[in-house]
């Protein structure tokens, strides 16, 4: 498939292993008694090299190590993969290399080695600054360890971010506001320019779903969301996506590229990618089961479960769905460049008119955006926009 030469390429690398499975997690993560780091390093490099042959005329501007828990990866593996990216593709001078990490003592001991490996942006899964909440969420660290991890991140990495979760059962607005203010004070003192704040959702297949864990009522959830937006904006960290906040210029380049409909390779179990061809965008999906993926890579050089050219309308709907998560919305010109279609060719005119009148969306000559009200019920907004 011919690539779109002028657009940057992102590379996502999935490490599927965790020390334990969190009760709310529906990601492709797995617990194993032992992992052969050398074997996995070889396999990840093999799949990376395989897809580099198809895209090596491109320029890579971001690498993202996700999981799972990539901070359980040997730093030598991280270094080898980063070196391979730099050798196989042209890379931008300011290549962003993000690694997700947990704040347990065992993993923070590797921070210096990850920085030496080439990681220049760390994303830390703090999740809460209250020990009782960490216990409820099944996290393997304490608040004290989380604070130590943030201190270390500030010492070793030019950019770092941390995650918090809210909307926990019986959580009050006052409790969340207090925790959020504490987090913002830490961020200010440490020079942290990015935070991700997620409302707890109970997903099918998780322990929380099996245990019928109940999240707060809708009015409480809305209040918690509004407190989050107000506090972060006042602190100079406005939202650029529903759950992500940053100082201007400190946004996560890799994720922002995906939300804007950009191209990226997916490497590792369960990873997926989107690469534009002459006529259509190709979607690719790797096998999710780690051992099956590993065997397939060792046999064939890659662990692909499926590759398909997306119908134009399907790709247009994807870009609409991800773009409306952004405060900037769906840029008209970018949408046309990516899909060959105008926004009005894809969305339902009557649905758009109703949503605009009710102030759930805004549309002008440059973009379609979800308002703050619209982002609170984005799935419903999309249902009305795509009712054609």
LINLINQUI-V751817 format. One record per backbone hydrogen bond with DSSP energy under -1.0 kcal/mol. CO is the residue of the C=O (numbers start at 1). NH is the residue of the N-H. E is the energy in kcal/mol with one decimal. If there is no record, write none. Layout:
# LINLINQUI-V751817
CO NH E
CO NH E
This chain:
# LINLINQUI-V751817
3 5 -1.1
4 7 -1.4
9 61 -1.9
10 265 -2.6
11 64 -2.6
12 267 -2.9
13 66 -2.2
16 30 -2.8
17 69 -2.0
22 25 -1.4
23 208 -2.6
27 29 -2.0
30 18 -2.4
35 37 -1.3
36 40 -2.4
37 41 -2.5
38 42 -2.2
39 43 -2.1
40 44 -2.7
41 45 -2.3
42 46 -2.1
43 47 -2.4
44 48 -2.4
45 49 -2.6
46 50 -2.2
47 51 -2.1
48 52 -1.6
49 53 -1.3
52 56 -1.2
55 58 -2.2
58 90 -1.2
59 9 -2.4
60 92 -2.0
61 96 -1.9
62 11 -2.1
63 98 -2.7
64 13 -2.9
65 100 -2.0
66 15 -2.8
69 72 -2.2
70 73 -1.7
74 77 -1.4
74 78 -1.7
75 79 -2.7
76 80 -2.1
77 81 -2.3
78 82 -2.4
79 83 -2.5
80 84 -2.1
81 85 -2.2
82 86 -2.3
83 87 -1.9
84 88 -2.5
85 89 -2.0
90 60 -2.8
92 95 -1.5
96 63 -2.9
97 120 -1.6
97 121 -1.7
98 65 -3.0
99 123 -2.4
101 125 -2.8
104 108 -2.5
105 109 -1.4
107 110 -2.0
108 111 -1.4
110 114 -2.6
111 115 -2.3
112 116 -2.2
113 117 -1.6
114 119 -2.0
115 118 -1.1
121 99 -1.9
122 161 -2.7
123 101 -3.0
124 126 -1.8
124 163 -2.5
126 128 -1.2
127 165 -2.7
130 134 -2.2
131 135 -2.2
132 136 -1.9
133 137 -2.4
134 139 -2.5
135 138 -1.1
142 146 -2.1
143 147 -2.4
144 148 -2.1
145 149 -2.4
146 150 -2.1
147 151 -2.1
148 152 -2.3
149 153 -2.6
150 154 -2.2
151 155 -1.4
152 156 -2.1
153 157 -2.7
159 122 -1.6
161 124 -2.8
162 196 -2.1
163 127 -2.9
164 198 -2.5
166 200 -3.2
168 171 -2.2
172 176 -2.2
173 177 -2.6
174 178 -2.1
175 179 -2.2
176 180 -2.9
177 181 -2.4
178 182 -1.8
179 183 -2.2
180 184 -2.6
181 185 -2.0
182 186 -2.0
183 187 -2.6
184 188 -2.4
185 189 -2.4
186 190 -2.2
187 191 -1.0
187 192 -2.5
193 247 -2.2
195 245 -2.8
196 164 -2.2
198 166 -2.4
203 206 -1.6
206 210 -2.2
207 211 -2.3
208 213 -2.6
209 212 -1.1
217 221 -2.4
218 222 -2.6
219 223 -1.8
220 224 -2.6
221 225 -2.2
222 226 -2.5
223 227 -2.4
224 228 -2.1
225 229 -2.4
226 230 -2.4
227 231 -2.8
228 232 -2.3
229 233 -2.2
230 234 -2.4
231 235 -1.4
232 237 -3.0
233 236 -1.7
238 246 -2.1
240 327 -1.5
243 197 -2.9
244 240 -2.5
244 241 -1.6
245 195 -2.4
247 250 -2.9
252 256 -2.5
253 257 -2.3
254 258 -1.8
255 259 -2.7
256 260 -1.8
257 262 -3.3
258 261 -1.7
263 10 -2.1
264 274 -2.0
265 12 -2.9
267 14 -3.2
268 271 -1.9
271 286 -2.9
273 284 -1.9
274 264 -2.0
275 282 -3.6
280 277 -2.6
281 310 -2.9
282 275 -2.2
283 308 -2.5
284 273 -2.1
285 305 -3.3
285 306 -1.7
287 270 -1.6
289 293 -2.8
290 294 -2.7
291 295 -2.2
292 296 -2.3
293 297 -2.5
294 298 -2.3
295 299 -1.7
296 300 -3.2
297 301 -2.3
303 287 -3.1
306 285 -2.6
308 283 -3.1
311 315 -2.2
312 316 -2.5
313 317 -2.5
314 318 -2.1
315 319 -2.2
316 320 -2.0
317 321 -2.6
318 322 -2.5
319 323 -2.5
320 324 -1.9
322 325 -1.2
323 326 -1.4
325 242 -1.3
330 368 -1.7
331 335 -2.6
332 336 -2.3
333 337 -2.6
334 338 -2.3
335 339 -2.1
336 340 -2.7
342 345 -1.5
343 346 -1.9
343 347 -2.1
348 352 -2.6
349 353 -2.3
350 354 -2.2
351 355 -2.4
352 356 -2.8
353 357 -2.4
354 358 -2.0
355 360 -3.0
356 359 -1.2
360 371 -2.1
362 369 -3.1
366 332 -3.1
367 364 -2.1
368 330 -3.1
369 362 -2.8
371 375 -2.4
377 381 -2.0
378 382 -2.8
379 383 -1.9
380 384 -1.9
381 385 -2.4
382 386 -2.3
385 348 -3.0
386 388 -2.1
